[in-house]
Amino acid sequence: MTQADLVFTHGPVHTGDAARTRASGLAVVGERIAAVGHDEVRELIGPRTEVVDLTGKLLLPGFQDAHIHAVFGGAELASCDLTGTVGVADYLERIRAYAEAHPDQEWITGSGWSMESFEGGLPTRQLLDSVVPDRPVYLTNRDHHGAWANTRALEVAGLTADTPDPADGRIEREADGTPGGTLQEGATALVARLLPPATAADRLAGLLRAQRLLHSLGITGWQDALLGEFNGQPDPSDAYLAAARSGALTARVTGALWWDRDRGADQIPDLVRRRGELAHGRFRAGSVKIMQDGIAENFTAAMTSPYLDGCGCATANSGLSFVDPEALRGYVTALDALDFQVHFHALGDRAVREALDAIEAARTANGRRGARHHLAHLQVVHPDDLPRFARLGAVANIQPLWAAHEPQMDELTIPFLGPERAAWQYPFGSLQRAGATLAAGSDWPVSSPDPLAGLHVAVNRLEPEATDGRVFLPEQRLDLGSAIAAYTAGSAYLNGHDDAGVLAVGRLADLVVLDRDILTGPPEEIAQARVERTYVGGELVHAAD
């Protein structure tokens, strides 16, 4: 009889299979699951077997994040961190303290401020000047689609009233045209290109810092949504390759190669070359990220009808399609023919439609090739497009944490969408009922990478700390089993990890142990659960203190 290396007893074990089977024991031999069941699993215990008595704690498939920026997030943990508050005074105090603690840094950089903290979502250069007047300061907001710069940074970049807006962005200005301190979308690169370059060692340290955090949250694999240079950010690919070659990469990672929207199909041979180069161990880069639009809060998400103004009247702005929709269909068809997966940033309903049209063109030209194209974010989806996901085999890559009432939603989004379109936001339930495959991710460092917080919002449509009880579009709630499936089997499917995501014999032993059984507890307490252990391929990569 085979002796197991690792056995879990006294369940519960949520297998995540189609029947959502519950077991009470699971055995691992090597990196794979050898048995799932009940008392009979104990027959595999031998003198060298490690036995974990769950004592009622929940064993699940390991979580996978379908859209994350791990290296960037890990690097930002070491910079000026503005997350966790929305108070302007708190921001300024953190910036002042960071600058004083780092007197030798040429630039003060960081991230995490919220648009809701400032009138109109626009912080000013003068606020930053009040705490750091003598060195350039550049701080991206929490969604990383905008940046806040002080006067010195704008001067160093040569930005004046005469500087034109780039085609893919906007410089927010004062009454006389002087740059006011907020840069949107592609305009961020006008300053970001001047930042002191991060070193390869910096990027590797950021990755390993992120990996420790993500394993502590039960995450065993992810798709990094941007491998390439973007708006002054360095390409993180070398960090993944170095970690994979040294064995330091314990997670399973799929990389999405950045589609340069200033180029066309001429870049495809470069993508093919990079796919071949960026493959080692648990890391591969077989996806291509196409950012089709921006975000709703700064009116760059591509909509099928115009945004409203503060009085509720239609404007002339329907957002930006960063890639020409007709050209997009050709690009996606060519990528699909080369067996690339296409990972779309599609937030507005026009961008969603353009992405689906491109996938449909590829299916028509090439047939079904199994590339598992997916659309991330899906803030606004026109009802006519809901059934197209299942028909085209397009995966709905959802970020559940965003589907809740909070100031950025209530003050900077809903009033400018109007009631009909606001009701089309984050339609998780409708997508599921229409037969779409759901995968889930966080977009960290845009928002928390904690899957338990994401599960909480997917099920409750309330933020974990919400006190007013206002449920955001309750008909779009998911049941907990479906939400877990999105974070496990759905994301594993999207990431091409077909032997993970479900606890079954022969599958990879990518596992997470929670401190309680969230499937039998109150749904309003999901986010209170904590990860006790995380395993990748049967190897313990995190144990709670």
N, C-alpha and C positions, 0 to 999 in steps of 0.2 A: 504494500500500500504506500502511495506517495505521502511523504511528510510535508506539511505546509510550512512555509516560512513565517506566515502571519495569519492569525485567525481572529476574527471578531465574533464575540458571543453575546447572548442576551440582548439582542437588538433593541430597537427596531432598525431594520435595513430597508430603505426605500430604493428599489432597484431601478426605477425610472423606465421600465419597459412599457410596452403598449398597454398592458393590463394594469400598470402601476402596482405590481406585485409587492407585497410586504414579506420580508423574511426576518429571521432572528439571528442568522449566522452567515459568515462569509469567510472564505479561505483564499489565500494568495500563495502562489508558487512562482518564484522569480518576479517578473514584472506583470504577471497576468493573474486574473481571477480563476481559481481552480474549482470552486464550489460555492453555490449560493443555496441556502436552505435553512434548516432548523437544527435539531439535535444531531443529525447525521454529520454535520460539518465538523463536529468535535472529534470525529473519528480520524481526522487528518492531523490532529495535534500530536507532535512527537517531542522528544527531549530538547530539540533545538528550536521549536516553534515559539515565536512571540505571540502571546495571547493578550488581546485587548478586550476587557470586559466592559461593554458599552453601558451597562446598568441603566438602560432606558434612554441613553443619549442616541441621537439619530445619525446613522451612517447613510451618506448620499454619494452619488457620482460627483467627482470634482467639478467645480464651476469652471466655465470657460467664458472669457470676455470677447465678444465678437467685434468690438471697436474700441480701441484704447491707444494711447500714446505713452507707452511705458517709459521709454528713455527720457522723453521730455518731462514727464511727470516726476521721475526720479531725480532729474537734474534740478527741477524747480524746488524740490524739498530742501535743497541746499542754498536757495537764493532768498530774496525778500518775499516772504510768504504772506499774502493778504487774505487767505481763505479763513473761513470761520467767523467773519464779522461782516457787517454791512455799514458800520459807522464810519463816517468820513474822518472824525477825530481819531478813531482807532487806526485807520489806514495811515494817517499822517504821523502818528506816534511810532508805528512799526517802521515806517520808511526812515524817519529820523534816527531811530535806534539802530537800524541796520546800517545806515550810512556811517554813524559814529563808530560802530563795531568793525567796520571795514574801511578804514581811512585810506588804504592803499589801492582800493579798486577804482579803476578809471571810470567805469560806468556803474550805476546802481541799477540792477535789473531784478525782475521778479514777476509775480503774477497773482491773480486771484481776486481782483476787485470786481464788484457787481455793478452793473449799469443802474440798477434800482437805487443806488446810493446817491445818485446825482440828478439834478434837475434835467429832464430830457434824456437822461442816460449819458450825459456828456461832462466828464471831469475837465477842469481847466488847468492850463500850464501854471497859472499863478498859485494854485493850491500847492503844487509840488515845489515851486520856487520858494514858498514860505518855509520849507524844511530842508531843502537841498538846492541852494541857488548856484553853487559853484561847480558842480559836476553834472554831466548829463544823466538823466533818469529816464528809463524806459520800462514800463510795466504793462504786460498784457492783461486783458480782463479775463474773467473766469471761463468764458467760452472761446477765448483765443481768436476771436474775429475782430478784435479792436485793441488799441493800445493807448496808453496815457503817457505823454512825454512832457518834460519841463521845457522852459525856454532855452536852456543851454543845449539840450538834445536837438531841438528844432534848428537852432543856429548851426550846430555842428553839421547837421544834415543839409544845410543850405535852403531850408524851406522858408518861403516868404509869401506875401500876398500874391505874387506873380507866378508861383509854382502851380502848374495845372494838376487837377486830379488825375490819377492813373485810370485807365479804362476799367479796371476791376476793383476800384476802391474810391474812398472819399476822404478828403482832409476837412474836418470840421473847422469852421472859421469864425472869427470875430466880425463885428459889423463892417470893419474896413477891409476885410479879406485876409487879415493876418491869421496864420494857423493858431487855433485856440488851445491845442494840447491833446485833442482826441483824434485818432487816426482809425479809419474803418477799412477792413478787409485788405486789399492789395496795397493801400496807402501805408500800411504798417511797415512794408519793406523799405520805404524811403528812409526810415531811421534804423530799422533792424539790421540792414546790410552793413551798418557801421559798428555793430557791437563787437567787442573783442571775441575772437573765435574760441569756441570750446575746444579743448584738446581731446584726442582719442581716449586718454585716461579719464577725462571728465565724463565722457559719454559712457564708458564702461562702468564707472562708479555709479552713474545715474541708473543704468540698467540693473545693476546688482542691488542697489538701494530699493528700486521699484519691485524687483522680484521678491525680496524679503517681505515687503508690505503686501503684495498680492497673494503670496502663499499664506500669509497670516489671515487673509480674508477667505481662504478656501479655494483660491483660483489656481488651477493647474495648467492652464493654457490660455492663449489669447491670439487675437489678430491685431498686430500693430498697424494702425491705419495710415501711416505716412512714413515711408522709407524714401528719402530724397531730400533735397534742399528746398525750403519753402519759407518765403518772407524773412530771409536772413537766418532761419534756423538751420543748423548743420544736419547732414544726413546721418541718422543713427545706425545705419546698416553695419558699420565696422564694429560697433559694440556687440551686436548680436553674433556676428561671425567670430569675433575673438572669444566671447563667452562660450559659444558652441564648441569651438576647437579645443578650449582648455578644459571643458567639462563643467564649467561654472554655470552654464545655462541648464537649470533643472526643469524649467517649464517647457511646454510644447508651444512653439511660436510660429505662426504664419505671418509673413510680412506682405504689406500692400505697397507696391512700388508707385511712387508719385507720378501722376500724369501731368506733365508740364503744359499748362493751358496756353502758353505763348508759342508752343510748337504744334505740329500736326503729326501725321502718320510717320514722318521721318524719324520719330523717336522710338518706334516699335522695335527696330533691330537692337537698340540700346537696352530696351527692356528684356528682350530675349537673352542678350548677353548677361545682364545682371541676374536674371533668374538662374542661369547656369552657375554663376559665381557664388550666389548667396544660398547655398544649400550645404548644410553640414549638421549631422546629428539631429537634434530636435528642432532645428531652424530651417525654414525654407521660405522662399519669396515667390509664390506663384500667383499672387493677386495683383491687380492694378487699381489704384485709387483715383477715381475721377471726381473732383469736387465740382458739382454742377451748379450750385448756387450758394448763397450766404446764409444769413439768419434773419428771423422775423423782427427781432428787437431793433435792428438798425435798417430795416426795410430793404435788405438785399436778398432775402429768400425769394425765389422766383414763384410768383402767384399767377393764376389764370385770370385774375381781375385785380384792379388797382387797390393799393392800400388806401385806408381812410385817413383823413387828417384829424386834428383834435376836436373838430366840430362835427365829425361823422360824415363829412363829404368826401367823395372819391377824389383822389389825387391823380397825377399823371404817371405815378411810379408803380410798376408791378414787379419790381425786383430785378435781379440780374441772372441771366443764364451765362455762366462763365465759358461754356463751350457751345458753339453754334449747334442747335439741335440736329440739323441735317448732317453736319460733319460728325456729330456724336454717333449717329447710327452707323456711319462707315467705320469709325474707329472701333466701336464695340464689335461689329461684325468681324473685323480683322483680328482683334484680340481673341475673340471666341474661337476663331478658326485655328489659332495657335494654342488653344487650351489654357489661356489665361482666364482666371476668375476676374470679373469686374466688380469692384467695391465702390458704389456710388455714395457720395454725400448728396442726398436729395431731401430737402427740408420743406420747401413750399410745394403746393399741389401742381404747379407747372413743371417744376424740376422733377417731381415724381413721375409725371406723365411723360416727360422727355426721356427719362431713364428707361421706363417701361417700353416706350416706342423703340428705343435703341436695342433693348433685349429682344423685342419682337422681330426687328429687322435681322438680328443675328440668328434667331431661331429659323426664320424663313429661309435665309441664305444657307445656313450650315446644318440645319436639323438640330436635334438635341445632342449636345456633346458632354453634358454632365459637369459644366464648369461651376455651377452653383453661384451665379451672379446674385448680388444682394444690394438692397437699398437701405442705407443707414439714416436714422433720425426720424423721417416720416412724421414731421410735426403736423402738416396739413395734407390730407389725402382726399381728393375729390371722390365722392361716393361711386362715380362711374368707373373708377380705376381699381376699386377694391377687389373685384373678382379676377382681375388680370394677373395678380400675383400667382394664384394657384394655376391658372391656365398657362402661364409662361414659365412656371417653375422658379420664379424670382423669390428669394428669401426676404422676409421682412425683418430687418435688423433694428430692433427697438432699443431705446434708451429709457427704461421705465421711470427713472427718478425725475424726469422732466414733466411727467403727466400729473401735475398737482397744482393747486392754487398756491401761488407765492407771488411776491411783489413784481418780479420781472414778468410773470405771466399776466397778472391782473392789471398792472399799470402800463406796461410797455408793449404788450402784445394784443390782448383781447380788444381793447378800444380801437385799435387800428386795423383789425381784421373784420370786425362786424359780427353780429350774432350768428348768422348762418355759417360762415366760414370758421368762426371760433369753435363751433360744434363739431367740426371735422378733425379736431386735433387729436393726435396720438390715438388712433382708432384701433387699439389692440384687440378688443373684443370683436369688432367688425371684421378685422383681418382674419382672426381665428375662425369665425363663423363662415367666412368666405373660402376657407380651406387653405389659407396661406401657411407656409412653414415659418415659425417664429424662432428667431435667435435673439439673444440679448447681450447688451454691452453697456459700458459706462461713459465712454468718451473721456475718461480721466486723462489729464488733470482738469478737464472742464467741469466735471462733477465727481462726487465720491466714487471710488471703485468698488465699494462694498456691495456684493451681490445681495446680502440680506436686506439692506436698505432699498435696493431696487425691487426685490421681491415684495417688500412691504407696500411700496407705492403701486406696483402692478396689480396687487390684490385689493388694496384699499382705496387707491386714487387719492391718497392723503399723504403728505409728508410725515415721517415718523414723529416729528416734534410738533405737528399741527395741533392747535388748541381750539380752533373755531368750528371744527367738524364739517367744513364745507367740502363735500366730495366733488372732485372734478370729473364731470361726465361719467356718472356711475355706470351707465350701460356699457362702458368700455373696460370695465374691470375684468381681470382674468381670475380664474380659480387658481389656488396655490399649486396644484399639481401641474397645470399648464405653464404657469410662470417658472416653476423649477425646470420643467422640460426645456423651456427656451434658454435658460442659463446653463443647461447641461447637454442634453442630446441635440438640441437645436443648434447651439453654438459649435459643438463638436462636429456636426454635419457640415456647417458652413465653413469651418476651418479645415475640413478634409481629414479630420481625425475619426475615421469611421469605426475604429475599434476602441473608442472611448465614449463617454457620455451616458452609458447604461451599465448597470452592474449585472453582468451575465458571464457565464463560463466562457473563457477564451478572450474576454475583453481586457484591456489594460486596467491595471489596478490604480486608477487615478481616483482618489477618494477624499472625502471630507467628513469629519465628525463634528457635529454641532452639540452644544451643551444641553439641548432640549429637543423634543420632538415638535417641530413647528407645524407639522401636519395635523396634529391633534389639539394643539393649543389655540387660544383665541387669535384671530387674524390681526387684531390690532396690536399684538405683542410680537409679531414676526421680527421686527428690527431689534428687539431686545436680545435675541439669540446671539451667541458668540461661537466662533470657530475654536475648537479644542485641538484638532489635529488635521494636517493636510499631507496626503501621500501622492507622489507621482511615480507611476510604475512600481508600486509597492514600497518605495523609499520614503521615509518620513522626512518631509522638507519643512514642516512647522509643527511645533508643539507649544501650546499656550503655557505661560508661566503658572 
